[in-house]
């Protein structure tokens, strides 16, 4: 008799949840709470675009200087090289401090990813291009550190999205997705957590895209792992260690249909 052991392991899935947000025209509400204003959102979008374009321009100029002076055009675009450029930009442009720190780093990572895709022969991506303000769209990403991105109630009792450094912002979504966001915000709930959030502008509308890591545990399975023994026999297909029995399959009707089909096929004139 054969005995099998099956392990039920938790599945980790990343989900992207997009919700509509409504930035305020003011920086604070009547209760004195900090509000994510339209100006602060647009400022972060603009700074993210500025970093991407400035670093790309620096790399393009450096490549041109190498060629003009007889050197090979071999510029390595990675975190180390881009961090040097970003540090120089911060020293020259004080307004960059208005942006959330992780969003500045993310803009740089986007540029590095664009160059990696360009140098990958399997992807056949185009050379990175400058981002344009007139496209009427843009985005920036904030990484969740120490629950600095969460759902919380304001002093009026309404659910709002808390964005690091920017403040609270009104949002709208379904009841189902709102429950998921609350679960991902709860520190005591280990089944979901927010990795990062992307704020984007499209056609004069604003959206927040949550990247949520969800842990799915099969029903009736307690804890991260549980093993079940399976005895495979002849009288019964299988007997589980939890006393559940799986009977043999009844293939009588299927067998009769196969015999009937085979006989009729032999009697067919084209057979």
N, C-alpha and C positions, 0 to 999 in steps of 0.2 A: 504494500500500500504506500502510495506516494504522499508525502507531506510537504506542503508549501507554506511559506510565511510571506505575507504581503505587508509592506510598510506604507501607511498613509502619511504623506509628507505635505506640509503646508505649501500652498502655491502663492508666490509673491508676484503681483501684477501691478504695473504702473498704468494709471488711468489719467487722461487729460479731460478736465471738466471746465467748460467755458461758460461764464456767466456775464451778463450785462451789468456794467457799473455806471454810476452817475456821479462824477466829480462835482464838488460844490464850487460856487463862485467865491466863497470866503474861506479863510484859513481856520476859523474857529466857529463853533456853534454858540448858542445862547448860554450854554452851561460851561463854556470855557474849554471844551474838549478840542483837541487838534483835529482838523478835518483835511482829508486829501483834496486839495483844491485843484481846479482846472489848470491854473498856472503851474503848480508843482508837478502835475502829471506831464504837461507839455514840456516843462523844463527838463525832466528826466528823459523823455523821449529825445529831445534835442541834444542833450549831453551824450547820450548813448550813440546817436548818429555822428556827433562831432568826434568822439574818440575813434570810432571805426574809420571815418574818413581821414582824420589826421594821421593815424598810424599807417593807413594804406598809402597816403601821400608820401610819408617819410620813407617807407619801404621802396616805393617807386623811384623816388629821387636817389636813394642810395644805390639801387640797381643801375640807374642811368650813369651815375658817377663811376661805378666799377667798369662799365663798358667803355666810357669815354677815356679812361686812364689805362686801358689795355688789360684789365683783369677779367676773369671769368665771372659770368653772372650766376653766382651760386650763393644766394641769400637764404639762410635758414630762418624761417618764421616759426618761433616757438614761444613758450612762456617767458623764458629768460630774456630774449631779445625784445619782446613786446613790453615787458615790465619796465625796461629801461626807457622806452619811449613814453610809456604812461607816466612815469615819474617826472620826466621833463615837462610833459604837458601840464601836470598838476602844479609844477613850479611856475609855469608861465601863465596859466589861466586859473585864477582863484575861484571862478564861478563853478568849476567842476566839483567843488566840495558840497555843492547843493544836492548833488545826486547821491543816492544810497550806494555805499561802498561796493557791495556785491554786484550791483548792476553795472558799475564801471568795469569790474573784472569780467563780467559776462560779455560785454560788448567786445572786449579784447579776445575772449575765447571764440566768439563768432567769427572774427577775422582769421584766427589761426585755423579754425575748422574749414573756412572757405579755401585757404591755401592748401590744406591737406587734400581736400576734394579735387582741387585743380591739378595737383601733382600725382593723383591716383589715376593710372591709365585705364583702369576698369570703369571709372565713373564718367570720364570725358566731360568734366565740368568746365565752365568758362572761367577765365581769369576774374578775380574779385573786382567788383565795380563799386563806385562811390554811391552812397545812399543819397537820394534826393528828397529835399523837403517838400517839393511841389507834388510828390506822389500822393499826398494826403493820407499817408499811413506811416506808422513807425511803431516801435515797441522797445521795452526794456524788461529785464528779468531780475527778480529779487530772490536770493537763496534764503531758505528758511533756516535761521540759526537761533537756537534757544527760544523757539516758538514766537519769533518776531513777526510771523505771518499767521493770523488766526481769525476765527470768527468770535466776536464778542459783542455784548450789548452796550449801547451807548447809555448816557444818563437819562434818556427818555424811555429806555427799555426796548429799543429796536435793534435787531441783529445788523451788524456792520462788519465789513472786512477791515481788519487792522493791518496796515502796511507799514513796514519798518521805515522810520524817519518821516514818512508822509502823513500818517494819521489814519483816521477812519474814513471809509467810503461806503456809500449806499450801493446795494446790489439787488439783483432780482433773478430768481431761479425757481425751479420746482421744489415741492416739499421733499421729494425723494433725495434730490441732490443737496438740499440744505441739511438734511439729516446726515448725509455723508460728510459734509464739511464740518459739522459739529463733532462727528466721530473722529475726524482727522485732527481736530483741534484739541481734543481731550487728551491730556498727558497720561491718564490712567488707562486709556484704551490703546492696546498694542496692535489692533487689527488694521489701523490706517494711520497714515501720517502725511503731512504736506512736505514735499521735497522743495518745490520752488513755485513761484507764480510769475506769469508773464503778463504785463499790462500792455495792451496794444490799442492803436487807434486805426479805425477803418471807416472811411466815408463819414467822418465827423461823429462817429459813435465810438464808445470806449468799452473794452471787454477785459476781463481778467480770466486767464487760463491757468487753472490749478493743475500741477502735476502731483498726483496723489499715489502713494505706495500702499496698496491694499493687500492684506494677507487673508487668503481664503482657506478656511478649514472645512473639510467635508462634514456634513451633518452627522450627528450622533458620535462624533469622534472627539474625545476629551483630551486636551493637551496637544502638544506639537506632534507626537508620534504615538501610535498604538498598533500592536501586531495581532494578527489573526491567523490561527492555524487552519489549514484546509486538508482534509483527508479525501482523496479521490479513490472511489471504488467502482464495483460493477453493479451492485444492486441499486445504488444511488450515485448520481454524478459526483456529488461532493457533500461532505458534512463539515461545517465550520466549528471552530472551537467554542463559539458562543451558542452552540446547539441548533443553529439554523441549518436546515436541510435543503439541498437543491436536488430535485428529482431528475432522472434521466429524461432526455428529450424523446417525445413520442413522434417518430417519423413514419408511422404506418401509412397515413394518408399520402405523404410525399412519395413513399415507395410505390404505392398503387398508381399514382399519377405518372411516375417515370415509366413503369411497365406498360401502362395504357398508351402513353405517347410513343414508346419504342415500337409496339405492335402496329399501331396505325401508320407509323412512318415506313415500316417495311412493306406494308400493303399499298403504299402510294405508288402510282405508275411512274413517277420520275425518280423514285428511289433506286 
